[in-house]
Amino acid sequence: MPSRVILFKGESQFGSVNAMVDQVADAFERRGFAATRLDIRDPALAATLEAAIRADDVALVFSLNGYGLPRSGVGFYGALNAPVFAYYVD
């Protein structure tokens, strides 16, 4: 059974978006999921994301304010059998 949630962090004013991502990740962990936090600014993002997808245990991809979403097409989501939840805040 899929047990991992992938969450994306990135650049935000005052770090507020990343703080929210950490809080959401903590909530998933309290529910028994493994939370993988990926930073879109990390040069190793593609390799880390590929390894997470290959593990074949992804239950959900969580994107806050569009972090981690492809600019066009399905991107890496085409290789997943998991829903993508995109949540936007102002």
N, C-alpha and C positions, 0 to 999 in steps of 0.2 A: 504494500500500500504506500502511495507517495507520502512522504513525510517532511519535505523540505519546502520552504518559502524563500524565494529570491526577492530581495529588496534592493533598490538602487538609491545611492546617495550621490550628491554632486555639489555644485556651487550654488550657494544661496546667501542672500544678504542676512547678516547676523547669525547664520548657521541654524536658523529656525526650521527649515525644511529637513535638514539632517537630524535635528533633535526629534522631530515628529517621526521620521523613519525609524530611529532607534526605539522610540516608544512603541511603535507598531510591532517592530521585531521582538521586543520584550514580551508583548502581549501574545504573539504567536508562540514564543518559547514557553510561556506559562501554560499554553494549551497543548504542549507536547510536540510542537513542530521544531525542526532545526531551522534557524533563520540564517540565511547567507546574505550578508550585507556586501554589496558591490559598489564601489565608487567609480562613477563614469570618468573621473579625472585620472584614474590609475592607468598607467601605460600597459599594465598586464591585464586589463579588463577583459579583452577578447579571450585570452587563454584561460583565465579563471572562469569566465562564463561558459566557455566550451566544456571545461571539466565538470562544471556543475550540471550542465545539460546531459553529458555523457553518463553521469551517475544514475540517470533515469529514475530519480526519486522526487521530482519536483511536483508539488501539489498545487502551487500557485506562484505567479509572478506579480509582485506589487510595485507599481510605479506611482510615485507622488510627483505631481506637476510635470509629468512627461519624462522624467529621468529614465533612461534605459530603453525608451521606445524608439523603434527605427524611424528614420526620416521618411522612408517610403518602402512600400512592400511589406512582406511579413517578417523580414529579418530572421533572427534566430528563433522566433516563435513558431515558425513552420516545423522546427525539429522537436517541439514539445507537445506533449499530450496533456497540457495543463492550461487552465484559464489565465488570462491576463487581466488584472484589475488596475485601472488607471484612475487615480483620484487627484483632482485638481483643487487647489486652494488659492485664494487671492491674498 
